[in-house]
Every structure is written in structure tokens, then in C-alpha cells.
Amino acid sequence: MSGKAKNILFIMFDQLRFDYLSCYGHPHLHTPNIDKLASKGVRFTNCYVQSPVCGSSRMSFYTGRYASSHGALWNGYPLKVGEMTMGDHLRTLGMDSYLIGKTHMKADIEGMNRLGIPADSVIGARTAECGFDVFDRDDGLWAEGPDGFYDQQKSSYNEYLTSKGYDSENPWHDYANSGIDDKGEIASGWMMAHASKPANIREEDSETPYMTSRCIDFIDQMDKDDSKPWMCHLSYIKPHWPYIVPEPYHSMYSKDDIVPVNRHDSEKINTHPVFEQFMNNVVGQAFRRDDVLETVIPTYMGLIKQCDDQLGRLFEHLETTGRMDDTMIVITADHGDYMGDHWLGEKDLFHEPSVKVPMIIYDPSAEADGTRGMVCDELTESIDLAATFFEAAGGELAGNVDHILEGRSLLSMIHGKIKEPVRDYAFSEYDYSVTPAAAKLGINPRDAQLYMVTDKRWKYIFAEGDFRPMLFDRESDPNELVDFGASELPEHVEVKSQLFKALSQWWRRVNQRTTKSEKDLLNMRGKSRRKGIVLGMYDGTEVTYEIKSKFHGKARQRFTPST
């Protein structure tokens, strides 16, 4: 490679497990296009998201800050006005930031109204869209129930399907995410039994090809004005549920292609109370059924295969237009999917299938030639991307934005300049206060908090509310089936103490001092004396004459009694 990264293509998949890619070891699901990018970049094997739920995780990606720093701790929690995002930071460097697809961001409308920020202004639109300029936002959550639609925004994808002749008020559900049963009725993808049916849609009109086409449209539009660099966040909706996929992907995999589920009956004995609630909720109960696993997992694999094929289509267009030579490309996910592991479905907790994500970074720059195809096992966090993008765009982190961005740039590692670990621990947190689990446990919202800290061997989960912790030894138990949280063995007691100390230090981080950088603070030291605030003097001999020069002079008038 001899190019130079000018643009950034930030690709995120929703609910993609790291180990459901062939470059991460899946034996039956082959993803050659993702694998090819990994062979040209760096593949990180220990990347953790900062919250194992869509909205909160994404806000951490976009702000470069931990969930308890930005405050959007669960789906539907607004990202408060004033939180800077990667788009805001990159714009200061002359790089525009665009969105295609999903953010799951809830705008702080109340805060915008309080500050008089019109939603239809440029700053208002960016504030309401995570700092992005929207090319095509579609969160892919067009579910409708008795109380109306989950997502109240306008669906560009539904409009597209209508234009293609799909006859429905909600073609997202009736066609893209449903099949047809034997009686000719809609077989909703919400029912996992219907994952055995192909989606009733032409494959080229389904969600993943649609988003790919929109990204190709974006690249072609940007090529008309090649003078300004851009960052494009291509955020795919799949392989997130509903678990249903059109042909030919529907019939590509069968139950014979399923990797054996990772769970053990011992996990049901002396189970941590929070873990037990999620294990026994509606989703957990469903995914403990073999018929659900045998129906859903092949479909999940088909959705991922479609994603990889569409990336092949996108990468071919990048090659044709020359953009592969000047565009940094990142592939990651907002979280994983249990798929029955640990008797769980969905995400939410901190086992590896949920909280660890794929992270592949390709940099076309010549500086990255020495690390092409490298596999990096060091601990990284999703918030590292914002810092990496800032540095890749020409910004200097130290003294400028490192008091806001809590992640650490991976650029030096990608360029082979440093080989030491970026960090000793990775952290994640989860606010489950609105879930049925919190209600059944009788936990008030302030105590419905889980925190994870992990090094490369041990993983420790602290639960507020007077619960015991959880502890996993991934060296002796890589499948995380044995919880040592209640163990009184000296080794486990020592490790729990050490990791709780690391968690406590992380809690005490300076995370809200975002208006003054370290450089600002150092420059401010002692400067108040030079502006006349000279506390502690007795007779003036304690300071130089220059400092006290404005304190001397003949009094011009007298208003006190003469002595």
C-alpha cells in the first residue's frame, strides 16, 4: 500500500457475535470479504463494548466516553445536550461526518427546547442526530403494537419498499421481516418459529442490500466533490432480530452447521440473582429450547452471510472508485448475541458472546504496511475508535480533547509504533432499572446497576443492591461456566479485591471536567497572582515587586479619619 487515509468508513453491524465470522474462528460460516479486510488490516481479539445494549453502547462509540459519563445508560435514554460526539470533534479538523443507517439515539428534545436550539437548524439537526449529518437514517425498528409504532420517525426504507410495489402500510414488517405460512397468511418474524421460512421479499430489496446501496450512493456523491475528507458511519440493522432472511440465504445453513451451545446445568445452581432473572425471562426461556436454536441460529448465520456478501459488493465499488486507497475502514458491532449460550438469549449481561465484539481496522496508509494481517490480543474498548479517528484525521489528542474522549487511540498500534498494552483493564456497565428483572428483584433504579472489569484472564462483575459479585477465570474456564464470585479460596478473594480496587479507581476518574483540558489547567497554575489575587501575604515580602506593583502608589483622596 502507498496511499494515505483521507476518509473514514465506520461500519457497524447490529448484534453481530465476534465468533460468527470465519476470521474469528467459526468453522462453518465463511465470511471471505470481512476476512480479506482483516488480512489487510489489524484484527483485535479482545475488544469490549462499554454497555451490552444497543442505545447505550452506541452512545459510547459516538462520544468516545463511558456510559456513566455520557448518561444515556439504556435504550430510549436521551443523549444530553452538550455531549460532544466524534462528528463534533472531527468537524474541528475539517472532516464532515455522515450517517447511513442506525444510531438508536434518542434526542434530548427537552434540553434543546430549554436552550432554544431549533430542531430544523444545522446545529439542532446535528444535536438530534449524534453529531452526524444524516444521509439516510433508518433504525430498522418499525414495530407496531397497540400503543403505536416503537419508532416515530419517518422510515425511508418503508418508503423505498412502497416505491418498489410492496403493498402495505408497514412493509418493513409485512415483507422484509415476515414470511408466508401454508394458508397464505403473514408469518411474522417476531415469532421465532417462522425463522424457518424465507422472508417474503426480493433479496435485493431487503435491509442489508438497501443500506449498501445507500452507501454506494453516498460515495458517488462525495466523489463529485473530492476536495473535502469525510467520515461515513454505515450502520447496518442486521443480523439483529427479527430473525428472518430471504432466499438464497434462508436455506444456506441447517442445524448441522450449528456450533454446540455453550451452557451447563451447573449454571442453574447457586446462580447469581440477577443472572437468574435474565436466564428465566421470556427470551431466556425461549433460547433454552432446542427447537428455537435449531430454527434461529441457521437464520442468524444466513443474515451474517448476506452482510458479508454485501460488504464484498461495497468493497468492489471502493476499489473501482479508488476509495480503497484513501479510506480507513473499520468493521465492528454494537454488542453480540447469546444465541442460547449460558441459557440466555439476546445480550444484556457480560459473558463474552454479549460484551465482546469484532474489531477490524484497515488503514491504507504506508505507515500501516508493517502490520497488515496482524492479530492483536491486547485489551481494547469501543470508545477507542473516537480517539483513533480524531488522530487519523490529523488531530492531536494530548491537551486538546483527551479530557473529553476517554478512549485511547489505536493508531500508533496500527502503525506498529508501539507494542505495549494500551490498557490493563477493560470496563463495561449496564443499567437494568427498566427491565422486568429489576421489578422481580424489587430493586430501585439507583441500585439496578451492573459493572464489569476484566483483564486478559479474570472477569469481575459487581452488582449494586447488596448482591455478591461474579468472577470468571477465563484461563482455566474459557467458556465462563464456573462463577467464583462466592468463593472464599484465598486466590479468589485476592483477585476479587484486586479487581474491585481497579473498578473503584475507574469510578473515581475525572469524567465531567470537559470544559478545561489538562493543558488549560497547567497553564492556569499560579496565574491568578498575576491578576491581583495574592492570598497569604503578610507584608509583601513573600512575592516579587512585579506581582504587587499595582498595590502601591500615593492615595489620591482620603475618606477615613486622619490619624
Secondary structure, 3 states (H helix, E strand, C coil): CCECCCEEEEEEECCCCHHHCHHHCCCCCCCHHHHHHHHHCEEEEEEECCCCCHHHHHHHHHHCCCHHHHCCCCCCCCECCCCCCHHHHHHCCCCEEEEEECCCCCECHHHHHHCCCCCCCHHHHHHCCCCCEEEEECCCCCCEECCEECCCCCCHHHHHHHHCCCCCCCHHHHHHCEEECCCCCEEECCCHHHHHCCCCCCHHHCHHHHHHHHHHHHHHHHHCCCCCCEEEEEECCCCCCCCCCCCCHHHCCCHHHCCCCCCCHHHHCCCCHHHHHHHCCHHHHHHCCHHHHHHHHHHHHHHHHHHHHHHHHHHHHHHHHCHHHCEEEEEEECCCCCCCHHHCCCCCCCCHHHHEEEEEEECCEHHHHHHCCEEEEEEEECCHHHHHHHHHCCCCCCCCCCCCCCCCCCHHHHCCCCCCCCCCCEEEEEECCCCHHHHHHCCCHHHCEEEEEECCCEEEEEECCCCCCEEEECCCCCCCCCCCCCCCCHHHHHHHHHHHHHHHHHHCCCCCCCCCCHHHHHHHCCHHHHHCCCCCCCCCCCCCHHHHHHHCCCCCCCCCCCC
